[in-house]
Amino acid sequence: MKQQVSRLSPHQNGKVFGVLMAISSLVIVVPFFLIFSATMPAGAGGPPALMILIMPVMYLVIGYLSVAIGCAVYNFMFQYIGGIEFEAKSEGAA
C-alpha cells in the first residue's frame, strides 16, 4: 500500500537532528582537540578549549535551522507537488 507523508514537524525534526549533530560532532572535535594539543610546539598556545563547547553548539543550531527550514519548505510544497511516497506492509502480510 503506497502512502504519502503529508506533513513534517519542523520543530520536532529540527530538535532531533540538531541534538544528533551536536553529539556526533563531539566524535570529531574531541579527538582533533587532543591531537592538536599533543602535537603543538612547546611555546605555542594550544587550540582553545572553548572549541569543545562552541562546535557542538554551532552544529546544534545549524542542524536545527536547516532541518526546520527544510520541513517548512516541504510542508509548503506538498500542496503543489505532493509528498514523499513510500510503500508499507503489515508484518502479517508476506
C-alpha positions as CSV (number, residue, x, y, z in Angstrom):
1,M,0.0,0.0,0.0
2,K,1.5,3.3,-1.1
3,Q,1.3,6.2,1.4
4,Q,2.4,9.8,1.3
5,V,4.0,11.9,4.0
6,S,1.7,14.9,4.2
7,R,3.4,17.0,6.9
8,L,6.8,17.0,8.6
9,S,7.0,18.7,12.0
10,P,9.7,21.4,11.7
11,H,10.3,21.9,15.4
12,Q,10.4,18.2,16.4
13,N,12.5,17.1,13.4
14,G,14.8,20.1,13.9
15,K,15.3,19.3,17.6
16,V,16.1,15.6,17.0
17,F,18.5,16.3,14.1
18,G,20.2,19.2,15.9
19,V,20.9,17.1,19.0
20,L,22.2,14.2,16.9
21,M,24.5,16.6,15.0
22,A,25.8,18.1,18.3
23,I,26.5,14.7,19.8
24,S,28.1,13.3,16.7
25,S,30.3,16.4,16.3
26,L,31.9,15.5,19.6
27,V,33.2,12.3,18.0
28,I,35.3,14.5,15.7
29,V,36.0,17.6,17.8
30,V,37.4,15.9,20.9
31,P,40.0,13.7,19.1
32,F,41.1,16.6,16.9
33,F,41.5,18.8,20.0
34,L,43.6,16.1,21.7
35,I,45.7,15.5,18.6
36,F,46.3,19.3,18.1
37,S,47.1,19.7,21.8
38,A,49.7,16.8,21.7
39,T,51.4,18.0,18.5
40,M,51.7,21.7,19.2
41,P,55.2,23.1,19.8
42,A,56.1,23.7,23.5
43,G,56.0,27.5,23.3
44,A,52.9,27.8,21.3
45,G,49.4,28.0,22.8
46,G,47.3,25.0,22.1
47,P,43.8,25.1,20.5
48,P,41.3,26.9,22.6
49,A,39.4,24.6,25.0
50,L,36.3,26.6,24.3
51,M,36.2,24.9,20.9
52,I,34.9,21.7,22.5
53,L,31.8,23.7,23.7
54,I,31.4,26.0,20.7
55,M,31.5,23.5,17.9
56,P,28.7,21.2,19.2
57,V,26.5,24.3,19.9
58,M,27.1,25.5,16.3
59,Y,26.3,22.1,14.9
60,L,23.1,22.0,17.0
61,V,21.9,25.5,15.9
62,I,22.8,25.0,12.2
63,G,21.3,21.4,12.2
64,Y,18.1,22.6,13.8
65,L,17.7,25.6,11.5
66,S,18.5,23.6,8.3
67,V,16.0,20.8,9.1
68,A,13.3,23.2,10.4
69,I,13.5,25.3,7.2
70,G,13.6,22.1,5.0
71,C,10.5,20.8,6.7
72,A,8.7,24.1,6.4
73,V,9.5,24.2,2.6
74,Y,8.4,20.6,2.3
75,N,5.1,21.3,4.0
76,F,4.5,24.3,1.7
77,M,5.4,22.5,-1.4
78,F,3.3,19.4,-0.5
79,Q,0.1,21.1,-1.7
80,Y,1.6,21.7,-5.1
81,I,3.7,18.7,-5.9
82,G,2.6,16.0,-3.4
83,G,4.7,14.3,-0.8
84,I,7.3,11.6,-0.4
85,E,5.8,8.3,-1.3
86,F,6.7,5.0,0.4
87,E,5.2,1.6,0.4
88,A,4.3,-0.1,3.7
89,K,3.1,-3.5,4.5
90,S,2.0,-5.0,7.8
91,E,4.0,-7.7,9.5
92,G,1.3,-10.4,9.0
93,A,1.3,-9.9,5.2
94,A,4.1,-11.7,3.3
